[in-house]
């Protein structure tokens, strides 16, 4: 696992977190600790709403993770809505998926802080 880009460390009491990523990332044992670690670092009070596409790969796994942990989940959103409404973006990227790369660029264009984890 390689942390590619980390923005200034912010902490929130309530956070809207967009979790985006490659469809090739389909292992809960890889994704779940990344999400939990990010939330523990950024939002210690754990008042988080997860925004995601909710489809295959990262989107589907983050939906399952949210349900198991009791976090609010708003899913099946186009990336423009999830990224555009987020306080921060957690991008889990295989380095190949063009859709995830495009969403990362979009977040940066909007000025939304992005943490990119390359897996």
C-alpha positions as CSV (number, residue, x, y, z in Angstrom):
1,X,0.0,0.0,0.0
2,X,1.4,3.4,-0.9
3,X,0.1,6.8,0.2
4,X,0.4,9.0,-2.8
5,X,-1.0,12.3,-1.8
6,X,-2.1,13.7,1.5
7,X,-3.6,17.1,2.0
8,X,-3.4,19.2,5.2
9,X,-4.6,17.2,8.2
10,X,-8.1,18.4,9.2
11,X,-10.4,17.1,11.9
12,X,-14.1,17.3,11.9
13,X,-17.0,16.7,14.4
14,X,-19.3,15.9,11.5
15,X,-17.9,14.8,8.2
16,X,-19.1,14.0,4.7
17,X,-16.6,11.6,3.3
18,X,-16.6,10.5,-0.4
19,X,-15.0,7.1,-0.8
20,X,-14.2,6.4,-4.4
21,X,-12.0,3.8,-6.1
22,X,-11.2,1.2,-8.6
23,X,-13.5,-1.6,-9.4
24,X,-10.5,-4.0,-9.2
25,X,-10.3,-3.4,-5.5
26,X,-12.7,-6.0,-4.3
27,X,-11.2,-7.3,-1.0
28,X,-12.8,-6.2,2.3
29,X,-9.6,-7.0,4.2
30,X,-7.8,-4.3,2.2
31,X,-10.5,-1.6,2.1
32,X,-12.1,-1.8,5.6
33,X,-8.9,-0.9,7.6
34,X,-8.2,2.0,5.2
35,X,-11.6,3.5,5.8
36,X,-11.5,2.9,9.5
37,X,-8.0,4.4,9.8
38,X,-9.0,7.5,7.8
39,X,-12.1,8.1,9.9
40,X,-10.2,7.5,13.2
41,X,-7.6,10.1,12.2
42,X,-10.0,12.7,10.7
43,X,-13.2,12.4,12.7
44,X,-12.6,11.0,16.2
45,X,-16.3,11.5,17.2
46,X,-17.3,9.2,14.3
47,X,-20.1,11.3,13.1
48,X,-19.6,10.6,9.4
49,X,-21.8,10.3,6.4
50,X,-20.3,8.2,3.6
51,X,-20.9,9.2,0.0
52,X,-20.2,6.7,-2.7
53,X,-21.2,5.3,-6.0
54,X,-22.2,2.0,-4.3
55,X,-21.5,-0.2,-7.3
56,X,-18.8,-2.8,-7.8
57,X,-15.4,-2.8,-6.2
58,X,-14.8,0.0,-3.7
59,X,-18.3,1.4,-4.0
60,X,-20.0,-1.9,-3.0
61,X,-17.6,-2.6,-0.3
62,X,-17.9,0.8,1.3
63,X,-21.6,0.4,1.4
64,X,-21.2,-2.9,3.3
65,X,-18.7,-1.4,5.6
66,X,-21.0,1.5,6.4
67,X,-23.9,-0.7,7.2
68,X,-21.8,-2.9,9.5
69,X,-20.4,0.0,11.4
70,X,-23.7,2.0,11.6
71,X,-22.6,5.0,9.5
72,X,-25.0,6.9,7.3
73,X,-24.5,5.9,3.7
74,X,-25.6,7.9,0.6
75,X,-24.9,5.8,-2.4
76,X,-25.5,5.2,-6.0
77,X,-24.3,8.7,-6.7
78,X,-22.4,9.9,-9.8
79,X,-18.9,10.8,-8.7
80,X,-19.6,14.5,-9.4
81,X,-22.3,14.5,-6.6
82,X,-20.3,12.4,-4.1
83,X,-17.1,14.4,-4.6
84,X,-18.8,17.8,-4.9
85,X,-20.7,17.3,-1.7
86,X,-17.8,15.9,0.4
87,X,-15.6,17.5,3.0
88,X,-12.9,15.2,1.9
89,X,-12.3,12.3,-0.5
90,X,-10.7,9.0,0.2
91,X,-9.6,7.5,-3.2
92,X,-8.5,3.9,-3.3
93,X,-6.8,3.6,-6.7
94,X,-5.1,0.7,-8.5
95,X,-3.2,3.2,-10.7
96,X,-4.9,2.1,-13.8
97,X,-8.7,2.9,-13.5
98,X,-9.3,6.0,-15.6
99,X,-12.6,6.7,-13.8
100,X,-11.0,7.0,-10.4
101,X,-8.3,9.1,-11.8
102,X,-10.8,11.4,-13.4
103,X,-12.7,11.7,-10.0
104,X,-9.4,12.5,-8.3
105,X,-8.7,15.3,-10.7
106,X,-12.3,16.6,-10.3
107,X,-11.9,16.8,-6.5
108,X,-8.7,18.7,-6.9
109,X,-10.3,21.1,-9.3
110,X,-13.0,21.8,-6.8
111,X,-10.5,22.2,-4.0
112,X,-11.8,19.2,-2.0
113,X,-9.0,17.6,0.0
114,X,-8.1,14.1,-1.4
115,X,-6.2,11.2,0.2
116,X,-5.1,8.9,-2.5
117,X,-4.2,5.3,-1.5
118,X,-2.6,3.3,-4.2
119,X,-3.2,-0.4,-3.9
